[in-house]
């Protein structure tokens, strides 16, 4: 223990010497080179320099204290909290790890109702198609796809000097086995493609800027029931799309797809079958389209939930034909850009700009207002599809959002906040308030019929007990002091599905907070080293 105490105190002194008087430093270290650190809740400017903190040295002390031998598969996770002249250091070593398990979020994020989801984020049950059969793939489609793939290979070889690497096609039996695991028959043109091509190598291009995944991987990843495909991260224990946390910092609002109405306005569907990946997006066939979409259409979206889905083309066959046509014209196979695609997000800054003059205002779904003396939300009437509004660096803000604007999320940072003009807005369900120099009165929020998420962690609230009167509130983000006051005033919201603690809080305070919500956090059983500087 002496070695670990020495290392923890050394790290705490280095922390204090780098400009912050308080804050928490989270670290992780793996012997094969996976390491990192991040700071939060810092008071003062904490400088995270290259080579500091030395996670290797302190993780070695943790291993020695725990009696854990060096193993390439395990991960040491640590956190150091400094406040004034005292510190506390907590640690653990996990034999199996995943990128999203490096943090300590579980100590400050509590889920009380696992069934609750944000609007548009419902987790659907897997689908079993009663029409699933053993009929072979349409031979004419197989022949058509065979010809297209052959020409694709010839054109790519001529253009680049080498043939693209394509996997051997699947048998009918292999396709049927994958469909049985997925739960329904795949579109006929996708079946035909998998009869001809098993997968794509690194030189992707067959389906534009994506790499066709092996069919077995597609089937396993669709239900996330295979450890080998867990890193695809389409959402553990879910179907068809991305990780979908109640504590996500982005992607909480599901935006309208492009073209509008083609893809359903949902975050995931059991009938979105992901068949390819690029560096950022995933490609899927959509068998449950929007009101003007087509079953079997090819869509792309970002798996972290940012932005909206877009239709790439009407079908897999249409994508193949467009790819080959591009190559015939001497264009790169992976180029695929819709010049008519409007920007869904816009930025308004400066005195001379107005909402009505924004390019493509009729299609704007997200707006950031920044660097202005004043802003009147009545201007938003010119944005009939606006769902997200972020206001930063504005001296005076009037929140008179027209009720005809379907705003769902408001993230406001302003020196003075008056929520009275929001009274009765029908669609606003996600509200973050920050930056006010005077206490904010939140009582009027009780008139919002859809308000489900509220973040008050960066303001002082004059009528904090009004939180208990918010009829539809399901998620609350607040500081330790605010949570304590809510408990002391018997004003804890009755219907909370999830809660988050932000800002500085001692490790024991985190445990007390979680216990007050009926949860025993895993951190309660982890060792802690405490000391003074």
Steps between C-alpha positions, in 0.01 A plus 500: 500500500788739574603500134149582382458776760829652389396495134150639574639787709759577232226516237284720724786745553565511125129563445504795741816637339333519159266785581177345628391529863238227466379240257508135405747325273390171343763265357529158342801290405558178311841337466484483120472875465138588568512794738341837547382767741231762521411766754158629600356731762829691512517835679776688323686406183630145529777435247504144365846490342651232279641227725294607801351336687734200503229236494754218460667568836185532706326208326801284589451598864129413472581158356748436778246597766227284344739211437411504130759377252567693182255387233452643153124452527431686824455869570589700811250779559574780745365834611651772716293773665675804646327763712711763675775318690335155499471225243337162449604233252286206386601210279400170346630247249266326257594182318282589202448849371334698227562857388184635664586342836809713565310770688333521838163620374309229686585677828313810385237366262207301635227325303189423702273396213690297236192494276490879461626646173506849358242588232589329174744266674276206588683167500297268276478128548668274244276416206420150384348494151235233456575511126858380548548216251766290330437622146825555309609845391348623174738360235446795267608740773804285575593515132451879491713553810765260367533710184519825698765364737703362209496840328581671830808282545613562141458877528668525841790286379545719192473820705727405791728234358385221730181308563288583805504237773157339523405200711348187351122509476269320743299187441121500523535306823728765653258775404206307646693445824573873528136587434386256767724683748385845384135395503381578149585457132740756358419705189547296186769725353700483825469122494627506142797718599595262781472205259766668285717686757574388854653827623725788396860553599666830580458633145129559544285650227244242393230677705668843473689620807430200719643151547260208460503292819503118501145368524576306819619824661185679382280235660691495829528879529132552424402359839831573675520143626854423394809606695706522180277776366458694824751764388266600218305671780155518348355506851551216746193281533313701240401462139612668186674825587725691733577528869204686649583627849271719711819689591621558144642847441370505141243322289217525752276660237420284198500729199301466180671296230594617154301497281233583756258217571716231341634353827289473814593755769635246748845426634493131417290226345518121501454525124809711442757238400850648510703355213800733477721746685718793404732704719201677655166385360324168473297381201179304545206364306174638637203263497273729703519833314331833556174601334664581166788253525548165328550166673854385430636852457864555594555752780805641677531648848759568768489231770559755778163653417623838377307636205222328311481198274522547124382281218788399279281344233178307444662156527824306513470437127463873434820570699689235304383645170600852605843376610565333165369802309740726694791275408396498134526879505843486661384623840607342832268219601447631851390852408138544604375848571149640477537864401139565596551383859425808715698580812305390806702721739564873477701762690374851572753750627571867465270798513399510135376143462137396533333161524282565195810557283667168587570290187247218471311626806201282422713186555702609807448262793781617728605860569787648703477869592830650613675833549205740494384775733144369498276233353121470488385143443192635320728507193490120499161512327702495176631150585201262471711186563717627787555231767821611675603847619829589668563856621847612610668836555182706469449787742120509505272212400121498474374141491178572311519186286189484277283200583488420129874424506549132597797576728596201714838595646618834641855543631532854637801672653427863586573749782128548565238228449123546508306186407157667524473547118528122459168443678291235331736416214362166378808311377800611711619198700875551550616817680849602618551831681843646583699817554249714690656750741180517706272223630252366244133437573390171339138482618360589153652180361213309662286618206713314245299186419795314346795592726687178578864599549629798700861604570536768770854411605652830385247743646370593842126440526292732718203262527677165496206318658306576177686205346260271685207664320624426148239243395685320220862527620691172461870601494662760728861623489610696809790570737558327831378808690182515291428131558556547874260796510235303311525222758499743794190677366323174418485614137653204318317445168282192532522367146873509430618232260863617508714748690846649462733663751742759359759731649730436793396232749697278736494129424294437814255770390452316171410184690257689725340665196451170318365334815243777529376394158487135601821392328813342647783606263787264425742767623375445857702178519820633340807597706585866562827663609461836677755753617606863531753702304 
